[in-house]
């Protein structure tokens, strides 16, 4: 069995949990995902089955799109609401104009520091594994690209936004950086990945509904 499936990942499980579920469902070992989603995140997760796992490098290079909500005034160790709170600050003095101005700074080609709680490897070890042990290591900023960054709703302390970006962009880190720029801190409370390359959320299937008819051949 070879091909790809586009899963609508639910909240609360890891991308590897999804892979394990598909392995059991189709009784096969060669299954991998093309781009990790946080347990907090939902949405498009592309899985490669059988010989399609050889296409990993092509699929992870696709641009992505997200809808997300950030909470002003709360900074956490993981830059989302699942992490330990390390700082809280007042946010009610922040204006909509200030938020919009700061968002504009993050459009285009920028540098972003990978968060400690991430799957990025340094010295052969995942950053999240080091973070669990209380180890913080020096990280180098990486070049990323944010093509679209649009605020959809501001209802303080919540700011909902839409983003289209290059591979390797961390939505959580964007929220953390925006919060720092505003001087009040921020973290992510919700992320939905709406697009990976040519694959949209509208065509994604749940793990429960997935069957062999959803497996697509991919030769490009």
Rosetta silent file (secondary structure, phi, psi, omega in degrees, C-alpha in Angstrom):
SEQUENCE: XXXXXXXXXXXXXXXXXXXXXXXXXXXXXXXXXXXXXXXXXXXXXXXXXXXXXXXXXXXXXXXXXXXXXXXXXXXXXXXXXXXXXXXXXXXXXXXXXXXXXXXXXXXXXXXXXXXXXXXXXXXXXXXXXXXXXXXXXXXXXXXXXXXXXXXXXXXXXXXXXXXXXXXXXXXXXXXXXXXXXXXXXXXXXXXXXXXXXXXXXXXXXXXXXXXXXXXXXXXX
SCORE:     score description
SCORE:     0.000 S_00000001
   1 L     0.000  117.426 -176.758    0.000    0.000    0.000 S_00000001
   2 L  -129.882  145.922  176.694    1.636    3.226   -1.209 S_00000001
   3 E   144.650 -161.922 -179.224    0.482    6.832   -1.356 S_00000001
   4 E  -129.004  154.582  170.887   -0.537    9.760    0.824 S_00000001
   5 E  -133.494  145.977  179.707   -3.446   10.611    3.093 S_00000001
   6 E  -109.749  109.485 -175.410   -4.446   14.032    4.359 S_00000001
   7 E   -98.098  143.501  169.339   -5.569   13.840    7.976 S_00000001
   8 E   -95.012   94.594 -175.029   -7.458   16.446    9.992 S_00000001
   9 E   -67.420  133.280  176.384   -5.487   16.020   13.216 S_00000001
  10 L   -81.958  166.085  176.130   -7.500   16.470   16.424 S_00000001
  11 L   -71.107  147.454  168.494   -6.398   18.435   19.458 S_00000001
  12 L    95.148   -2.737  176.292   -4.557   16.696   22.285 S_00000001
  13 L  -126.349  159.518  179.966   -2.485   14.058   20.487 S_00000001
  14 L   -85.241  164.900  175.370    0.949   14.145   18.883 S_00000001
  15 H   -62.428  -35.262  178.765    1.694   13.735   15.199 S_00000001
  16 H   -67.784  -33.038  174.779    3.411   10.453   16.074 S_00000001
  17 H   -59.743  -40.590  178.366    0.193    9.287   17.758 S_00000001
  18 H   -63.670  -45.084  178.476   -1.565    9.817   14.423 S_00000001
  19 H   -57.340  -45.876  179.297    1.128    7.825   12.618 S_00000001
  20 H   -60.649  -39.393  179.509    0.705    4.948   15.092 S_00000001
  21 H   -63.678  -41.366 -179.168   -3.058    4.985   14.556 S_00000001
  22 H   -70.847  -35.863  176.188   -2.669    4.750   10.784 S_00000001
  23 H   -59.686  -44.009  179.774   -0.124    1.961   11.111 S_00000001
  24 H   -68.892  -41.560 -177.023   -2.616   -0.046   13.147 S_00000001
  25 H   -61.764  -42.945 -177.060   -5.555    0.812   10.886 S_00000001
  26 H  -100.213    0.418  179.435   -3.780   -0.324    7.701 S_00000001
  27 L    52.002   55.488  179.067   -1.551   -2.918    9.399 S_00000001
  28 L  -143.274  154.854 -176.452    1.640   -1.531    7.897 S_00000001
  29 L   -95.857  -35.614 -173.017    4.933   -0.232    9.260 S_00000001
  30 L   -83.930   84.214  176.457    6.074    2.298    6.672 S_00000001
  31 E  -136.396  133.806  177.069    4.068    5.369    7.625 S_00000001
  32 E  -145.263  160.690  177.480    5.462    8.816    8.337 S_00000001
  33 E  -106.753  151.826 -177.798    4.207   12.377    8.598 S_00000001
  34 L  -109.283   73.566  178.079    5.468   15.318    6.582 S_00000001
  35 L   117.818  108.927 -174.614    5.625   18.140    9.118 S_00000001
  36 L   -67.810  141.449  168.110    4.956   17.962   12.848 S_00000001
  37 L  -114.519  137.365  176.731    1.904   19.503   14.492 S_00000001
  38 L   -60.841  155.884  173.765    1.962   20.288   18.216 S_00000001
  39 L   -54.172  -36.451  179.066   -0.458   18.331   20.440 S_00000001
  40 L   -66.055  -27.710 -172.117   -2.330   21.633   20.875 S_00000001
  41 L   -84.476  150.614  174.497   -2.661   22.081   17.109 S_00000001
  42 E  -121.141  174.358  171.595   -5.327   20.714   14.803 S_00000001
  43 E   109.553 -156.597 -168.299   -5.664   20.547   11.055 S_00000001
  44 E   -66.161  118.485  174.004   -3.814   19.334    8.001 S_00000001
  45 E  -129.701  114.176 -178.683   -1.299   16.569    8.626 S_00000001
  46 E   -88.675  125.918  178.637    0.007   14.836    5.500 S_00000001
  47 E  -110.238  139.084  179.264    0.953   11.191    5.985 S_00000001
  48 E  -107.380  130.149 -176.216    3.177    9.213    3.621 S_00000001
  49 E  -116.596  138.346  175.523    2.520    5.499    3.244 S_00000001
  50 H    60.656 -130.578 -177.527    4.808    2.770    1.933 S_00000001
  51 H   -65.461  -18.155  178.857    7.123    3.866   -0.882 S_00000001
  52 H   -67.336  -15.841  177.493    5.741    7.402   -0.625 S_00000001
  53 H   -62.269  -19.465  177.433    7.857    7.862    2.516 S_00000001
  54 H   -69.226  -15.046 -178.742   10.740    8.478    0.091 S_00000001
  55 H   -89.014    9.927 -174.435    9.033   11.767   -0.802 S_00000001
  56 H   -49.930  -51.929 -175.417    9.545   13.143    2.707 S_00000001
  57 H   -59.504  -35.672  179.455   11.970   15.929    1.712 S_00000001
  58 H   -67.949  -43.288 -174.616    9.605   17.185   -0.990 S_00000001
  59 H   -73.486  -37.514 -179.321    6.573   17.285    1.271 S_00000001
  60 H   -70.346  -16.290 -179.122    8.213   18.952    4.271 S_00000001
  61 L   -82.923   -8.318 -179.666    9.397   21.758    1.974 S_00000001
  62 L   -63.241  146.578  171.300    5.834   22.845    1.171 S_00000001
  63 L   -67.884  160.423 -176.724    4.624   26.229    2.420 S_00000001
  64 E  -128.393  161.863  172.959    2.008   26.172    5.191 S_00000001
  65 E  -136.948  144.986 -175.480   -1.022   28.205    6.289 S_00000001
  66 E  -140.144  150.147  161.948   -2.488   28.563    9.789 S_00000001
  67 E  -114.838  136.499 -175.067   -5.297   30.132   11.750 S_00000001
  68 E  -150.293  162.551  175.872   -4.394   30.777   15.361 S_00000001
  69 E  -127.398  129.591  176.024   -5.331   32.630   18.516 S_00000001
  70 E  -113.235  150.498  179.480   -2.823   34.261   20.847 S_00000001
  71 E  -111.773  119.404  177.776   -3.430   35.492   24.378 S_00000001
  72 E   -76.852  149.345  174.538   -1.763   38.742   25.409 S_00000001
  73 L    94.673   -5.479 -178.678   -0.376   39.152   28.921 S_00000001
  74 E  -130.329  123.518  178.105    0.803   35.572   29.463 S_00000001
  75 E  -114.820  131.010 -178.886    4.252   34.223   28.639 S_00000001
  76 E  -124.482  165.874 -177.397    4.949   30.488   28.997 S_00000001
  77 L   -66.096  -27.352 -178.611    7.972   28.241   28.674 S_00000001
  78 L  -104.830   -0.819 -178.173    6.522   26.608   25.541 S_00000001
  79 L    67.684   17.301  171.419    4.890   29.750   24.091 S_00000001
  80 E  -139.560  174.199 -173.915    1.470   28.069   24.304 S_00000001
  81 L   -73.362   -6.722  178.064   -1.121   27.525   27.010 S_00000001
  82 L   -85.680  -11.662 -177.630    0.121   23.992   27.706 S_00000001
  83 L   -92.914  163.883  178.371    3.427   25.247   29.072 S_00000001
  84 L   -64.763  133.262  178.707    4.359   26.518   32.515 S_00000001
  85 E   -73.150  127.452  179.941    3.594   30.204   32.989 S_00000001
  86 E  -110.970  -13.023  179.938    6.788   32.175   33.510 S_00000001
  87 E  -165.991  140.906  171.240    5.413   35.714   33.438 S_00000001
  88 E  -129.689  141.781 -179.468    2.138   37.647   33.417 S_00000001
  89 L  -141.036  160.551  177.008    1.761   41.328   32.623 S_00000001
  90 L   -66.687  144.399 -178.223   -1.007   43.853   32.129 S_00000001
  91 L  -129.918  -11.693 -171.133   -2.334   44.026   28.567 S_00000001
  92 L   -69.147   -9.127  176.802   -5.398   46.269   28.790 S_00000001
  93 L   -89.081   -8.690 -178.564   -3.383   49.343   27.816 S_00000001
  94 L   -75.492  129.591 -179.118   -2.424   47.798   24.477 S_00000001
  95 L   -95.311  160.998  176.871   -4.354   49.339   21.568 S_00000001
  96 H   -61.589  -36.593  179.619   -5.510   47.684   18.361 S_00000001
  97 H   -64.132  -40.294  177.383   -3.286   50.067   16.423 S_00000001
  98 H   -63.628  -43.066  179.665   -0.228   48.943   18.388 S_00000001
  99 H   -62.077  -45.961 -179.962   -1.033   45.287   17.734 S_00000001
 100 H   -62.926  -39.039 -179.945   -1.486   45.900   14.006 S_00000001
 101 H   -65.387  -41.097  179.944    1.780   47.864   13.837 S_00000001
 102 H   -67.908  -40.931  178.005    3.734   45.081   15.536 S_00000001
 103 H   -57.767  -37.499 -179.522    2.218   42.414   13.281 S_00000001
 104 H   -60.413  -31.116 -177.996    3.442   44.362   10.245 S_00000001
 105 H   -65.424  -22.407 -173.782    7.041   43.977   11.463 S_00000001
 106 L   -98.930    9.561  176.783    6.887   40.211   11.071 S_00000001
 107 L   -86.085  149.185  176.967    5.875   40.089    7.419 S_00000001
 108 E    92.048 -154.489  179.958    8.360   39.068    4.723 S_00000001
 109 E   -84.293  118.108 -178.387   11.800   37.528    5.147 S_00000001
 110 E  -137.529  172.613  172.629   12.733   37.498    8.833 S_00000001
 111 E  -105.357  142.331  179.532   14.813   35.554   11.329 S_00000001
 112 E  -136.177  134.072  178.617   13.154   33.396   13.967 S_00000001
 113 L   -86.033  122.500  178.974   14.693   31.643   16.963 S_00000001
 114 L   -60.502  135.961  178.730   13.394   28.055   17.283 S_00000001
 115 L   -67.559  152.156  178.215   11.590   27.565   20.622 S_00000001
 116 L   -61.868  -36.652  177.520   13.186   25.278   23.208 S_00000001
 117 L   -89.574   81.804  179.824   10.041   23.161   23.205 S_00000001
 118 L  -154.977  169.546 -177.965   10.294   22.021   19.576 S_00000001
 119 L   -88.516    5.177  177.579   11.408   19.057   17.484 S_00000001
 120 L   -62.625  139.109  179.720   14.450   20.918   16.154 S_00000001
 121 E   -98.659  135.340  171.419   17.661   18.977   16.668 S_00000001
 122 E  -133.303  123.437 -177.312   20.832   20.482   18.130 S_00000001
 123 L    64.012   29.734  179.147   23.789   18.209   18.712 S_00000001
 124 L    79.983    3.651 -178.016   21.679   15.248   17.638 S_00000001
 125 E  -122.244  140.064  177.512   19.089   15.814   20.366 S_00000001
 126 E   -66.753  139.062 -179.680   15.552   17.203   20.099 S_00000001
 127 H   -61.356  -38.575 -178.514   15.134   20.528   21.838 S_00000001
 128 H   -64.793  -30.245  177.966   11.954   19.401   23.588 S_00000001
 129 H   -68.178  -38.268  177.099   13.850   16.448   25.112 S_00000001
 130 H   -69.213  -40.447 -178.926   16.434   18.834   26.533 S_00000001
 131 H   -61.785  -36.673  179.241   13.718   21.222   27.745 S_00000001
 132 H   -62.873  -27.096  179.859   12.060   18.389   29.689 S_00000001
 133 L   -91.108    3.430 -179.521   15.318   17.946   31.593 S_00000001
 134 L    79.517   15.839 -178.580   15.504   21.648   32.347 S_00000001
 135 L   -96.209  126.935  176.658   18.378   22.133   29.914 S_00000001
 136 L  -114.975  125.367 -176.966   18.416   25.302   27.835 S_00000001
 137 L  -115.319  159.877  177.995   20.885   25.478   24.936 S_00000001
 138 L   -71.908  132.503  178.316   21.995   28.241   22.626 S_00000001
 139 L  -120.967  148.880  177.922   20.023   28.323   19.396 S_00000001
 140 L  -100.045  139.119  176.654   20.739   30.189   16.188 S_00000001
 141 L   -60.868  148.167  178.312   18.029   32.181   14.439 S_00000001
 142 E  -117.062  147.184  178.280   16.761   30.660   11.209 S_00000001
 143 E   -76.831  125.571  176.387   15.650   32.436    8.064 S_00000001
 144 E  -131.803  173.720 -179.834   11.917   32.088    7.455 S_00000001
 145 E  -137.113  128.162  176.398    9.364   33.827    5.263 S_00000001
 146 E  -114.703  108.043 -174.729    5.893   35.052    6.197 S_00000001
 147 E   -80.329  -39.013  178.617    3.921   35.869    3.055 S_00000001
 148 E  -135.291  136.498  176.999    0.615   36.802    4.716 S_00000001
 149 E  -146.880  100.177 -171.860   -0.082   37.799    8.305 S_00000001
 150 E  -122.544  127.855  174.558   -3.580   39.129    8.839 S_00000001
 151 E   -76.705  127.425 -179.011   -5.385   39.936   12.071 S_00000001
 152 E  -100.787  -29.247  179.519   -8.913   38.547   11.884 S_00000001
 153 E  -162.151  138.583  173.953  -10.251   39.596   15.278 S_00000001
 154 E  -121.608  115.928  176.762   -9.081   41.441   18.384 S_00000001
 155 E  -139.976   81.054 -170.161  -11.007   40.802   21.589 S_00000001
 156 L   -49.094  134.948   11.455   -8.436   41.392   24.309 S_00000001
 157 L   -87.874    7.317 -175.251   -6.650   39.463   25.557 S_00000001
 158 E   -90.618  136.824  174.493   -7.326   37.305   22.458 S_00000001
 159 E  -129.467  114.050  178.225   -5.948   38.084   19.013 S_00000001
 160 E   -94.913  137.249 -177.775   -7.025   35.808   16.161 S_00000001
 161 E  -146.904  163.734  177.882   -4.895   35.799   13.030 S_00000001
 162 E  -121.151  140.598 -176.359   -4.203   34.045    9.734 S_00000001
 163 E  -142.432  136.257  169.445   -0.717   33.305    8.442 S_00000001
 164 E  -116.803  130.975 -169.566    0.868   31.888    5.283 S_00000001
 165 E  -152.544  171.825  177.554    4.534   31.039    5.679 S_00000001
 166 L   -80.470  168.516  175.464    7.546   28.989    4.644 S_00000001
 167 L   -60.687  154.229  176.660    8.510   25.656    6.142 S_00000001
 168 L    80.695    5.992  178.653   10.183   25.797    9.536 S_00000001
 169 L   -88.508  130.653  179.391    8.061   28.695   10.805 S_00000001
 170 L  -101.046  116.946  178.419    6.833   28.335   14.390 S_00000001
 171 H   -64.400  -39.831  179.550    3.450   29.912   15.080 S_00000001
 172 H   -59.819  -42.252 -178.502    4.104   29.678   18.822 S_00000001
 173 H   -69.307  -34.381  175.304    7.347   31.581   18.481 S_00000001
 174 H   -59.243  -45.988  179.218    5.667   34.272   16.412 S_00000001
 175 H   -61.242  -42.863  179.543    3.176   34.824   19.249 S_00000001
 176 H   -61.998  -42.773 -179.849    6.000   34.934   21.776 S_00000001
 177 H   -67.679  -40.877  177.317    7.916   37.472   19.667 S_00000001
 178 H   -62.636  -43.249  178.467    4.836   39.631   19.120 S_00000001
 179 H   -60.636  -41.960  177.320    4.155   39.590   22.857 S_00000001
 180 H   -63.757  -41.307 -179.315    7.717   40.672   23.605 S_00000001
 181 H   -65.463  -32.014  178.305    7.474   43.458   21.032 S_00000001
 182 H   -81.272  -16.424  177.859    4.268   44.706   22.663 S_00000001
 183 L    84.685    8.864 -177.912    5.903   44.504   26.093 S_00000001
 184 L  -120.487   -7.627 -175.890    3.171   42.364   27.657 S_00000001
 185 L    77.518  158.691  178.530    4.090   38.839   26.598 S_00000001
 186 E  -164.507  158.631  174.297    1.843   36.414   24.717 S_00000001
 187 E  -149.022  164.374 -177.286    1.253   32.751   24.052 S_00000001
 188 E   -88.316  136.334  175.182   -0.802   30.610   21.690 S_00000001
 189 E  -110.680  -18.966 -178.502   -4.118   29.099   22.811 S_00000001
 190 E  -154.345  137.591  172.862   -5.233   27.610   19.487 S_00000001
 191 E  -137.802  132.560  169.255   -3.616   26.621   16.181 S_00000001
 192 E  -127.682  121.682  175.032   -5.248   25.107   13.124 S_00000001
 193 E   -83.663  118.388 -174.167   -3.114   24.283   10.097 S_00000001
 194 E   -97.665  -13.563 -176.767   -5.357   24.999    7.135 S_00000001
 195 E  -158.753  139.615  170.462   -2.990   24.206    4.285 S_00000001
 196 E  -131.387  108.576 -176.461    0.170   22.255    3.426 S_00000001
 197 L    55.376 -123.620 -179.133    1.312   22.918   -0.138 S_00000001
 198 L   -85.266    0.875 -173.489   -1.639   21.954   -2.371 S_00000001
 199 E  -100.072  126.174 -175.518   -3.575   20.228    0.440 S_00000001
 200 E  -110.183  159.586 -179.410   -6.383   22.122    2.198 S_00000001
 201 H   -60.510  -30.343 -177.728   -8.316   21.531    5.408 S_00000001
 202 H   -63.656  -26.648 -178.517  -11.523   21.030    3.388 S_00000001
 203 H   -98.535   -1.221 -179.067  -10.157   17.792    1.915 S_00000001
 204 L   -75.943  147.303 -177.660   -8.683   16.438    5.167 S_00000001
 205 E  -117.521  148.752  177.668  -10.311   13.381    6.751 S_00000001
 206 L   -74.344  160.013  178.471  -10.563   12.393   10.394 S_00000001
 207 L   -60.673  -39.151 -177.287   -8.695    9.351   11.698 S_00000001
 208 L   -66.378  -36.993 -176.283  -12.021    7.665   12.456 S_00000001
 209 L   -87.135  -11.940 -175.801  -13.407    8.155    8.937 S_00000001
 210 L   -62.028  134.563  171.434  -10.195    7.263    7.113 S_00000001
 211 L  -143.822  179.914 -174.505  -10.294    4.209    4.830 S_00000001
 212 H   -62.585  -23.115  178.926   -8.344    2.884    1.859 S_00000001
 213 H   -66.817  -18.980 -178.786  -10.406    4.996   -0.541 S_00000001
 214 H   -86.931   -6.315  179.203   -8.713    8.091    0.904 S_00000001
 215 L   -77.464  125.378 -177.559   -5.207    6.948   -0.081 S_00000001
 216 E  -108.405  141.358  171.762   -3.938    8.946   -3.043 S_00000001
 217 L   -73.586  145.601  179.479   -1.208    8.023   -5.477 S_00000001
 218 L  -143.376  113.090 -175.930    1.530   10.656   -5.632 S_00000001
 219 L  -122.204   -2.070 -176.916    4.193   10.602   -8.307 S_00000001
 220 L   -68.238    0.000    0.000    5.041   14.298   -8.752 S_00000001
